[in-house]
Amino acid sequence: MLRILFILILANLCLPTVHAQKTGPVTKIVTGSVLLNESKALDAKMLIASLKKNWKVNADSVSNADKTIVFSVPGAVVMLAWLNYAPPAPEVRAAARISWLWPEAEQEALQCKAQIVISVIGNSDKALELHKLFTKVAGAILERSDANGIYMSDRYLLLSKGFYSAAARNLLNDSSLPVYCWVYFGMQQVNGLNGGYTYGLQEFGRKEMEITGSQNTLQDVHATLYDVAAFVLQWNYELKSGSTFEGIPEVKIPVSLSPAAYIEGETIKLGY
């Protein structure tokens, strides 16, 4: 709670140029924690230099205090806060138990002793660019610290240092969207039928997606959810109830909107 309050206060203090107008987009915060194996703060000068040289992020108006680094880039403000304690163990443990991309998460993530909270703040209509910036900053910190992973509590994402660093580099080098770094994909099997869901698309202003009661394999359900999510993010595409999605070659997927089967609220159902 204190972390969230701190972020919101900072947003109000540091964002006079990106606050929403009465009829404009609202302010969005993309946040997550780098999990540290040691209680050691960042070297601000080295990080800012690395961001410019290795990650094509030119930090401006840099403010470096004892435990915080704040800087701006066009359209966003970035805050880094070093906290000399780990995220709550029950939260991390719960995320670890469903982190299929990091099988050792429950053993390794819970060993962290401190964290660096990254908050990227800008306009909600630039959600994709804010997430890209978050990923580059996180990648730079992972390279410059004794860390074991990344934790994004608002979407149950817990990813290892190796996986996240590789995804961040792919984003930088060939612009491949690191969808797994932003969206959680859950798989379900009920009465011999397969299904799955996304959790994180709402951070981009889109409805979460589900596939339910499918006779296709879990692997195919997963691949379809991933491909549609990647298309939605890449092209800022809105799935509309009653339409047919044709963004995957040789596949036509009916789209509908109904109460969620696996998560809360309403979700887009993909007829697959």
C-alpha positions in Angstrom: 0.0 0.0 0.0 2.8 2.4 0.9 4.5 1.6 -2.5 1.3 2.4 -4.4 0.7 5.6 -2.4 4.3 6.7 -3.1 3.9 6.1 -6.8 0.7 8.1 -7.0 2.2 11.0 -5.1 5.2 11.0 -7.4 2.9 11.0 -10.5 1.1 14.1 -9.2 4.4 15.8 -8.5 6.3 14.9 -11.6 3.9 14.8 -14.5 2.6 18.3 -15.3 3.3 17.7 -19.0 1.5 14.4 -19.3 -1.5 14.8 -17.0 -4.7 14.3 -18.9 -6.9 17.2 -19.8 -10.6 17.1 -19.0 -11.4 15.6 -22.4 -8.0 13.9 -23.0 -6.4 10.5 -22.1 -6.0 9.6 -18.5 -2.6 9.1 -16.8 -1.4 5.5 -16.8 1.3 3.9 -14.6 3.1 0.7 -15.7 4.8 -0.7 -12.6 6.8 -3.8 -11.5 9.7 -4.8 -9.3 13.2 -6.1 -10.1 13.9 -8.7 -7.4 17.4 -8.3 -5.9 19.6 -11.0 -4.4 21.4 -8.4 -2.4 20.5 -5.2 -0.6 22.4 -2.8 -2.8 21.1 0.4 -4.4 21.7 1.2 -8.1 24.6 3.2 -9.4 22.5 6.0 -11.0 25.3 7.3 -13.3 26.1 3.9 -14.7 22.5 3.0 -15.3 21.7 6.3 -17.1 24.8 5.8 -19.3 23.8 2.2 -20.0 20.3 3.2 -20.9 21.6 5.6 -23.5 24.4 3.4 -24.9 22.8 0.0 -24.8 19.0 0.5 -24.8 18.4 3.7 -26.9 16.8 5.4 -23.9 18.0 9.0 -23.6 17.1 10.1 -20.0 16.5 13.8 -19.5 16.0 15.9 -16.3 17.6 13.3 -14.2 17.0 13.6 -10.4 18.9 11.2 -8.2 18.2 11.0 -4.4 19.3 8.5 -1.8 16.9 5.8 -2.9 15.2 7.1 -6.0 16.1 8.0 -9.6 13.6 10.0 -11.6 14.0 11.0 -15.3 12.0 11.9 -18.3 11.8 10.8 -21.9 9.4 12.2 -24.5 5.9 11.5 -23.3 6.8 9.7 -20.1 8.4 10.0 -16.7 10.3 7.0 -15.2 10.8 6.6 -11.4 13.1 4.0 -9.9 12.7 3.4 -6.2 15.1 1.1 -4.3 13.4 -0.6 -1.4 15.5 -2.4 1.2 13.0 -5.3 1.6 11.4 -7.9 -0.6 7.8 -7.9 -1.9 5.3 -9.7 0.4 6.2 -13.3 0.5 2.6 -14.6 0.2 2.1 -12.5 -3.0 5.3 -13.8 -4.5 4.6 -17.4 -3.5 1.1 -17.2 -5.1 2.5 -15.9 -8.3 5.3 -18.4 -8.3 2.9 -21.3 -8.1 1.3 -20.4 -11.5 4.5 -19.1 -13.1 4.9 -21.9 -15.7 7.6 -20.0 -17.5 9.8 -20.1 -14.4 9.5 -23.5 -12.8 12.0 -22.7 -10.1 10.3 -19.4 -9.2 9.0 -20.5 -5.7 12.6 -21.4 -4.7 14.5 -18.6 -6.4 12.2 -15.6 -6.3 11.6 -15.9 -2.5 15.3 -15.6 -2.0 15.3 -11.9 -2.9 16.4 -9.5 -0.2 15.4 -6.1 -1.8 13.7 -4.7 -4.9 13.8 -1.9 -7.3 10.3 -0.7 -8.2 10.0 0.7 -11.7 7.2 3.0 -12.5 6.7 4.4 -16.0 4.1 7.1 -16.1 2.4 8.6 -19.2 -0.9 8.9 -21.1 -3.1 5.8 -21.3 -3.4 6.1 -25.1 0.3 5.3 -25.3 0.1 2.1 -23.2 2.2 0.1 -25.7 5.0 2.6 -25.8 5.0 2.8 -22.0 5.3 -1.0 -21.7 8.1 -1.0 -24.2 9.9 1.7 -22.1 9.3 -0.3 -18.9 10.8 -3.4 -20.5 13.9 -1.6 -21.7 14.5 0.0 -18.3 13.9 -3.4 -16.6 16.4 -5.0 -19.0 19.0 -2.4 -18.2 18.6 -2.8 -14.5 18.7 -6.6 -14.7 22.1 -6.3 -16.5 23.4 -3.9 -13.9 22.3 -5.6 -10.7 22.4 -9.0 -8.9 18.8 -9.8 -9.6 16.9 -13.0 -10.2 13.7 -11.8 -11.8 10.8 -9.4 -12.4 7.5 -9.3 -10.6 4.4 -7.5 -11.8 1.8 -7.9 -9.1 -1.1 -6.4 -11.0 -1.1 -9.3 -13.5 0.4 -12.2 -11.6 3.6 -12.1 -13.7 6.8 -13.5 -12.3 9.6 -14.0 -14.8 13.2 -15.1 -14.4 16.1 -12.8 -15.2 17.3 -14.9 -18.1 13.9 -15.1 -19.8 13.1 -11.4 -19.3 16.5 -10.2 -20.4 16.3 -12.2 -23.6 12.8 -10.8 -24.3 14.0 -7.3 -23.7 16.9 -7.7 -26.1 14.6 -9.1 -28.8 12.4 -6.0 -28.4 15.4 -3.8 -28.8 17.0 -5.7 -31.7 14.2 -6.7 -33.9 11.1 -5.1 -32.3 9.5 -8.4 -31.3 6.8 -7.7 -28.8 7.6 -9.4 -25.5 4.0 -10.5 -25.0 4.8 -12.9 -22.2 6.4 -10.1 -20.3 3.2 -8.2 -20.3 0.3 -10.7 -20.3 -0.3 -13.8 -18.3 -1.7 -16.9 -20.1 -3.6 -19.4 -18.0 -4.6 -22.8 -19.2 -7.6 -24.8 -17.9 -8.9 -28.4 -18.5 -12.4 -29.3 -17.4 -14.2 -32.6 -18.2 -11.7 -33.4 -21.0 -12.2 -30.1 -22.7 -9.6 -27.4 -22.9 -9.6 -23.7 -22.3 -7.4 -20.7 -21.4 -7.4 -17.0 -20.6 -5.3 -13.9 -20.7 -4.7 -11.5 -17.9 -3.0 -8.2 -18.7 -4.7 -7.0 -21.9 -6.8 -4.7 -19.7 -3.6 -2.7 -19.1 -3.7 -1.8 -22.8 -7.4 -0.8 -22.8 -8.6 -4.1 -24.2 -10.9 -6.8 -22.9 -9.3 -10.0 -21.6 -9.8 -13.1 -23.8 -10.9 -16.7 -23.1 -11.3 -19.9 -25.0 -13.7 -22.3 -23.2 -14.8 -25.9 -23.9 -12.4 -26.5 -26.8 -11.7 -29.9 -28.3 -8.3 -28.6 -29.5 -5.2 -29.4 -27.5 -4.0 -27.2 -24.7 -1.0 -26.3 -26.8 -3.2 -25.2 -29.7 -5.5 -23.2 -27.3 -2.4 -21.5 -25.8 -1.0 -20.7 -29.3 -4.2 -19.2 -30.5 -4.6 -17.0 -27.4 -1.0 -15.9 -27.8 -1.3 -15.1 -31.5 -4.5 -13.2 -31.1 -3.1 -11.2 -28.1 0.0 -10.4 -30.1 -2.1 -9.1 -33.0 -4.3 -7.0 -30.7 -1.2 -5.4 -29.1 0.8 -4.9 -32.3 -2.0 -3.3 -34.2 -4.0 -1.8 -31.4 -6.9 -3.9 -32.6 -10.3 -4.1 -30.9 -12.1 -7.4 -31.0 -15.8 -6.8 -31.4 -18.6 -9.1 -30.4 -20.3 -10.7 -33.3 -17.3 -10.3 -35.6 -14.9 -12.9 -37.0 -11.2 -12.6 -36.3 -9.1 -13.4 -39.4 -5.6 -12.1 -38.3 -4.2 -15.7 -38.2 -3.6 -17.1 -41.7 -6.2 -19.7 -42.8 -8.0 -19.5 -39.5 -11.4 -17.8 -38.8 -12.4 -17.3 -35.2 -15.9 -16.2 -34.1 -15.8 -13.5 -31.4 -18.3 -12.9 -28.7 -18.6 -11.1 -25.4 -20.0 -12.8 -22.3 -19.4 -13.2 -18.5 -16.0 -14.7 -17.8 -15.6 -18.4 -17.1 -12.1 -18.3 -15.5 -11.6 -14.8 -14.2 -13.9 -11.9 -13.2 -16.1 -9.6 -15.3 -16.8 -10.0 -19.0 -14.3 -11.4 -21.5 -14.0 -11.8 -25.2 -14.7 -15.4 -26.1 -12.8 -16.9 -29.0 -14.7 -19.7 -30.7 -11.8 -22.1 -31.2 
